[in-house]
Amino acid sequence: MTAQGTALRFGYGTNGLADLRLDDALALLADLGYDGVGLTLDHMHLDPLAPDLAARTRRVGRRLAALGLDVTVETGARYVLDPRRKHGPSLLDPDPEARARRVDLLLRAVRVAADLGAHAVHCFSGTVPPSSGAAAGGAPTGGAPTGGAPTGEAPASDVATGDVATSGAPVGDPATGDAATGDAATAWQRLAASLTPVLEAADTAGIPLAIEPEPGHLLATLADFHHLRRLLGDPPALGLTLDLGHCQCLEPLPPADCVRAAAPWLRHVQIEDMRRGVHDHLPFGEGEIDFPPVLAALAATGYQGLTVVELPRHSHAGPHYAENSLPFLRCAAAASAPTAPLTAAPPAALGAAASGAAPGAAVPGAAAPAAAAPTAAAPVTTAPATTTPATTTPATAVPEGSTP
């Protein structure tokens, strides 16, 4: 602990090292000086469906211990359950048996995390099936839908803490919106029901389940996270994965203020560069994020988990980006130290969710929004992957299953 808060601990995601054997990837990260790894369970890296999963997990655990690496278990593998549908089936699938396959994957991830002594298990909601007609960010004041148009606006501080309602009804209540909101309510109920056994297992194992707001998904924003939290009755095992690039992409608050607002629920952090309104994970320096104040805010919260670089579209040059990312982050963290705030978050940003009082629109001590980041949620697009990272590619509308 420093005068500015907790020293940050950086990791790198194996989804950005998909062309390396897992053992080679772990050795590389240890050699480069990383504190840990975001381990995505996938067919090439600790296959969660392999019959010898328990034995392989024990071997990985021994290797992590020998290398001095901590770990968070991630579940964002694109085709681990279905070779034809990216991230399918999801927790929102209309078919109960399909949803059960995703639940089973998460239960396996909890067991792996417990065996590895992981900080958390990461997960996501998935996109709303097209047949339902509901937009992503299904809470009326949530994030950008699949088509890219905002679903509504609210004061930025209210959105970040989830303290938003319409006519006194909870966010996402079908009584407050149109027919599409009712479809979204069905999706939220499926999500809550699917996560319930996973949360019970996580609670028993003592491993937080950290759900990630994902552009284009049902749960797309911090406001959507709070809607789920309330829908489930605020279970102690439910935490938040905060992707700092996603904050730049579509949250109404700047990333540093998102960190302060999310602090009480923060269990896992992902980091990369990104541009406003474009869901494309970029190497550091190629986007719009001002990292020193963001890392200062994160350190000030006392967060003790890993901050994991997520560049899943850059595996073709994974070792190069892993080597360059850590010095960048260390320099940004060092630059932030003299002016880092001493409190995790102002009461106006964090107290409302616990007390029910509406926070003020202004956030004391908050960094001013960057010129490229408007205060309202922006339409989200995603750029296709390229083989040359510096090449600019045309943005396209977010497709179904848009997670990188």
C-alpha positions in Angstrom: 0.0 0.0 0.0 1.3 3.4 -0.9 0.1 6.9 0.0 -2.0 6.8 -3.2 -3.6 3.4 -2.6 -2.8 -0.2 -3.5 0.1 -1.0 -5.9 -1.5 -2.3 -9.1 -0.8 -5.8 -10.3 -0.8 -6.5 -14.0 -1.6 -9.6 -16.0 -2.0 -10.6 -19.6 -4.9 -12.6 -21.1 -4.2 -15.9 -22.7 -6.9 -15.1 -25.3 -4.2 -12.8 -26.7 -1.7 -15.6 -26.8 -3.8 -18.2 -28.5 -0.9 -19.3 -30.8 1.2 -20.3 -27.9 1.0 -23.5 -25.8 -0.3 -22.6 -22.4 3.0 -23.6 -20.7 4.9 -21.4 -23.1 2.5 -18.5 -22.6 2.8 -18.7 -18.8 6.6 -18.8 -19.0 6.6 -15.8 -21.3 4.5 -13.7 -18.9 6.6 -14.7 -15.9 9.8 -13.8 -17.8 8.4 -10.4 -18.8 7.6 -9.6 -15.2 3.8 -9.9 -15.1 2.1 -10.6 -11.8 -0.5 -12.9 -13.2 -2.6 -14.2 -16.0 -6.2 -14.0 -17.2 -6.7 -17.7 -18.1 -9.4 -18.2 -20.7 -10.6 -21.7 -20.7 -10.5 -22.9 -24.3 -9.7 -25.9 -26.4 -6.0 -25.0 -26.6 -5.6 -23.6 -23.1 -7.0 -25.9 -20.3 -10.0 -27.2 -22.3 -12.9 -27.1 -19.8 -14.6 -30.0 -21.6 -11.6 -32.4 -21.5 -12.2 -35.6 -19.6 -9.0 -35.1 -17.6 -9.7 -31.5 -16.6 -9.1 -32.0 -12.9 -5.6 -33.6 -13.5 -4.7 -30.9 -16.0 -5.9 -28.2 -13.6 -3.6 -29.5 -10.9 -0.6 -29.4 -13.4 -1.4 -25.8 -14.3 -1.7 -24.9 -10.7 1.7 -26.3 -10.0 3.1 -24.4 -12.9 1.5 -21.1 -11.9 3.0 -21.6 -8.4 6.4 -22.3 -9.7 6.4 -19.2 -11.9 4.9 -17.0 -9.2 1.8 -16.0 -11.2 -1.6 -15.3 -9.9 -4.7 -16.1 -12.0 -8.2 -15.1 -12.8 -10.3 -17.6 -14.8 -12.0 -16.1 -17.8 -14.8 -17.7 -19.9 -14.9 -15.7 -23.1 -13.7 -18.4 -25.5 -15.4 -17.8 -28.8 -16.3 -21.3 -29.9 -15.6 -23.6 -27.0 -19.2 -24.8 -26.8 -20.4 -24.4 -30.4 -18.2 -24.5 -33.5 -20.6 -22.4 -35.5 -21.9 -19.8 -33.1 -19.6 -17.3 -31.5 -20.1 -17.4 -27.7 -23.1 -19.7 -28.2 -25.1 -20.9 -26.5 -25.4 -18.1 -24.0 -27.2 -17.7 -20.7 -30.1 -16.1 -22.7 -30.7 -18.9 -25.2 -34.4 -19.7 -25.7 -33.6 -23.4 -25.4 -33.3 -24.5 -21.7 -30.9 -27.3 -22.7 -28.7 -24.9 -24.5 -28.6 -22.5 -21.6 -27.7 -25.4 -19.3 -24.6 -26.0 -21.4 -23.4 -22.5 -20.7 -24.3 -22.9 -17.0 -22.3 -26.2 -16.9 -19.3 -24.3 -18.4 -19.4 -21.7 -15.7 -19.7 -24.4 -13.0 -16.6 -26.0 -14.4 -14.9 -22.7 -14.4 -15.8 -22.2 -10.7 -14.2 -25.6 -9.9 -11.1 -24.8 -11.9 -10.8 -21.4 -10.2 -11.2 -23.0 -6.7 -8.5 -25.6 -7.6 -6.1 -22.8 -8.9 -6.8 -20.4 -6.0 -8.0 -17.8 -8.6 -9.1 -14.3 -7.7 -12.4 -14.6 -9.6 -14.4 -16.2 -12.4 -15.3 -13.9 -15.2 -18.5 -14.3 -17.3 -20.9 -12.3 -19.5 -24.6 -12.3 -20.3 -24.5 -12.9 -24.0 -26.6 -11.2 -26.6 -30.4 -11.2 -26.7 -31.5 -13.9 -29.3 -32.8 -12.1 -32.4 -36.2 -13.7 -32.2 -37.1 -12.0 -29.0 -36.8 -8.5 -30.5 -35.3 -7.0 -27.4 -32.3 -4.7 -27.7 -29.0 -5.1 -25.9 -28.7 -3.1 -22.7 -32.2 -4.3 -22.0 -32.7 -2.0 -19.0 -34.4 1.1 -20.3 -31.5 3.3 -19.3 -28.9 0.7 -20.2 -26.2 0.7 -22.9 -26.3 0.7 -26.7 -28.4 -1.9 -28.4 -27.3 -4.1 -31.2 -28.4 -1.6 -33.8 -26.3 1.1 -32.2 -29.0 3.6 -30.9 -29.0 4.4 -27.2 -31.9 3.1 -25.3 -32.3 6.2 -23.3 -30.4 8.8 -21.2 -30.1 9.5 -17.6 -27.7 11.6 -15.4 -24.3 10.1 -15.7 -23.8 9.6 -12.0 -27.2 7.9 -11.7 -26.3 5.5 -14.6 -23.0 4.5 -13.1 -24.5 3.6 -9.7 -27.6 2.0 -11.1 -29.8 4.5 -9.3 -32.2 5.0 -12.2 -35.9 4.2 -12.3 -38.9 5.2 -14.4 -42.0 6.3 -12.5 -40.7 4.5 -9.4 -40.4 1.1 -11.0 -37.1 -0.8 -11.2 -34.8 -0.5 -14.2 -36.0 -2.9 -16.8 -39.5 -3.4 -15.4 -41.8 -4.3 -18.3 -44.4 -1.9 -16.9 -42.2 1.1 -17.7 -41.5 0.5 -21.4 -42.9 -0.8 -24.7 -43.3 -4.3 -26.0 -39.6 -4.7 -26.6 -39.0 -4.0 -22.9 -41.1 -7.0 -22.0 -39.0 -9.1 -24.2 -35.9 -7.7 -22.5 -37.6 -8.6 -19.1 -37.8 -12.2 -20.3 -34.1 -12.1 -21.1 -33.2 -10.7 -17.7 -35.2 -13.4 -16.0 -33.4 -16.1 -18.0 -30.1 -14.5 -17.1 -30.9 -14.4 -13.4 -32.2 -17.9 -13.3 -29.2 -19.2 -15.2 -26.7 -17.5 -12.9 -28.4 -18.6 -9.7 -26.7 -22.1 -9.5 -23.4 -20.6 -10.5 -23.6 -18.0 -7.8 -24.4 -20.7 -5.3 -21.4 -22.7 -6.4 -19.2 -19.7 -6.3 -20.3 -18.7 -2.9 -19.6 -22.2 -1.6 -16.1 -22.2 -3.2 -15.4 -18.7 -2.0 -14.7 -17.5 -5.5 -16.4 -14.3 -6.8 -18.4 -14.5 -10.0 -17.5 -11.3 -11.8 -19.8 -10.5 -14.7 -18.6 -8.2 -17.4 -20.7 -5.4 -19.1 -20.1 -6.1 -22.8 -21.1 -3.8 -25.7 -23.9 -5.3 -27.7 -24.9 -7.7 -24.9 -28.0 -7.7 -22.7 -25.8 -6.6 -19.8 -23.9 -3.8 -21.5 -23.3 -1.1 -19.0 -22.7 -0.5 -15.3 -26.4 0.4 -15.0 -27.3 -3.0 -16.4 -25.0 -4.6 -13.8 -26.9 -2.9 -11.0 -30.2 -4.0 -12.5 -29.0 -7.6 -12.4 -27.6 -7.2 -8.9 -31.0 -6.0 -7.6 -32.9 -8.6 -9.6 -30.9 -11.3 -7.9 -31.2 -9.8 -4.4 -27.6 -8.5 -4.2 -25.9 -11.9 -3.7 -22.5 -11.7 -2.0 -20.8 -13.8 -4.7 -21.8 -11.5 -7.5 -19.1 -9.1 -8.5 -18.1 -7.0 -11.5 -15.5 -7.4 -14.2 -14.8 -3.8 -15.4 -13.3 -3.5 -18.9 -11.7 0.0 -19.0 -11.9 0.1 -22.7 -15.6 -0.6 -22.6 -16.0 2.4 -20.3 -14.4 4.6 -23.0 -16.5 3.0 -25.6 -20.0 3.5 -24.3 -20.3 4.6 -20.6 -21.7 8.1 -19.9 -18.9 8.6 -17.4 -15.2 8.9 -18.2 -13.2 5.7 -17.4 -11.7 7.1 -14.2 -15.1 8.0 -12.8 -16.4 4.5 -13.8 -13.7 3.0 -11.7 -14.6 5.1 -8.7 -18.3 4.3 -9.1 -17.7 0.6 -9.6 -15.2 0.2 -6.7 -17.5 -1.6 -4.2 -18.2 -4.4 -6.6 -14.9 -4.6 -8.5 -13.5 -8.2 -8.6 -11.7 -8.2 -12.0 -10.3 -5.6 -14.3 -9.5 -5.8 -18.0 -7.5 -3.1 -19.8 -6.7 -2.1 -23.3 -7.0 1.1 -25.4 -10.3 1.9 -27.2 -12.1 4.7 -29.0 -15.4 6.3 -28.2 -18.3 4.4 -29.9 -16.1 1.7 -31.5 -15.8 -1.7 -29.8 -12.3 -2.6 -30.9 -9.7 -3.7 -28.5 -6.5 -1.7 -29.3 -2.9 -1.8 -28.2 -1.9 1.0 -25.8 -1.5 4.3 -27.6 -3.8 3.5 -30.5 -7.0 4.7 -28.8 -8.2 7.6 -26.8 -7.8 6.7 -23.1 -5.7 8.8 -20.8 -4.3 6.0 -18.7 -2.6 7.8 -15.7 -5.8 9.1 -14.1 -7.6 5.9 -14.8 -4.8 3.8 -13.1 -4.7 6.4 -10.2 -8.4 5.9 -9.6 -8.0 2.2 -9.7 -5.1 2.2 -7.2 -7.0 4.5 -4.9 -9.9 2.0 -4.6 -7.6 -0.5 -2.9 -8.4 -3.1 -5.6 -6.1 -6.1 -5.1 -6.9 -8.3 -8.0 -5.2 -8.5 -11.4 -5.5 -5.8 -14.1 -5.4 -7.9 -17.2 -4.4 -6.8 -20.7 -7.1 -8.0 -23.1 -6.0 -8.0 -26.8 -7.9 -11.1 -28.2 -7.5 -10.0 -31.8 -3.7 -9.7 -31.6 -2.6 -13.2 -31.0 -0.7 -13.2 -34.3 1.8 -10.9 -32.5 1.0 -11.8 -28.9 4.5 -12.0 -27.5 5.3 -8.6 -29.0 2.2 -6.9 -27.5 2.8 -8.7 -24.1 6.4 -7.4 -24.1 5.3 -3.8 -24.9 2.2 -3.6 -22.7 3.8 -4.0 -19.3 6.3 -1.2 -19.6 3.5 1.1 -20.8 1.3 0.3 -17.9 4.1 0.6 -15.4 5.0 4.1 -16.8 1.3 5.1 -16.7 0.9 4.0 -13.1 4.1 5.8 -12.1 3.0 8.9 -13.8 -0.3 8.8 -11.9 1.2 8.4 -8.5 1.9 12.0 -7.5 -1.7 13.2 -8.1 -3.6 10.0 -7.4 -6.8 10.6 -5.3 -6.8 9.3 -1.8 -10.4 8.1 -1.7 -11.9 5.2 -3.7 -15.0 7.2 -4.8 -17.0 10.2 -3.8 -20.1 9.5 -1.7 -22.3 10.9 -4.5 -21.1 8.2 -6.9 -21.1 5.2 -4.6 -23.6 5.9 -1.7 -26.7 5.9 -3.8 -26.7 2.2 -4.6 -26.4 1.2 -1.0 -28.7 3.9 0.5 -31.2 4.3 -2.2 -30.6 8.1 -2.3 -30.2 9.6 -5.7 -26.7 10.9 -6.2 -25.9 14.4 -7.6 -25.2 14.8 -11.3 -21.8 16.2 -10.6 -19.1 13.8 -9.2 -16.6 15.6 -6.9 -13.0 15.0 -7.9 -14.0 13.4 -11.2 -11.7 13.8 -14.2 -13.2 15.9 -16.9 -14.5 14.0 -19.9 -12.2 13.8 -22.8 -13.2 15.8 -25.8 -13.9 12.6 -27.7 -16.2 11.2 -25.0 -19.7 12.7 -24.8 -21.7 12.4 -21.6 -24.4 10.2 -23.1 -24.0 6.6 -24.2 -22.6 6.5 -27.7 -23.8 4.3 -30.6 -21.3 1.4 -30.6 -19.6 -0.1 -33.7 -17.0 -2.7 -34.0 -14.1 -2.8 -36.4 -13.1 -6.1 -38.0 -9.9 -7.8 -37.0 -6.8 -6.9 -39.1 -3.5 -8.5 -39.5 -1.7 -5.2 -39.4 -2.5 -3.5 -36.0 -1.8 0.0 -37.1 -4.1 -0.2 -40.2 -7.3 1.7 -39.9 -10.3 -0.3 -40.8 -13.9 0.8 -41.5 -16.3 0.4 -38.6 -19.3 -1.7 -39.0 -22.5 -2.1 -37.0 -22.2 -4.4 -34.0 -23.2 -7.9 -35.1 -24.9 -10.5 -32.9 -22.3 -11.9 -30.6 -20.0 -8.9 -30.9 -17.6 -9.7 -28.1 -14.0 -9.7 -29.5 
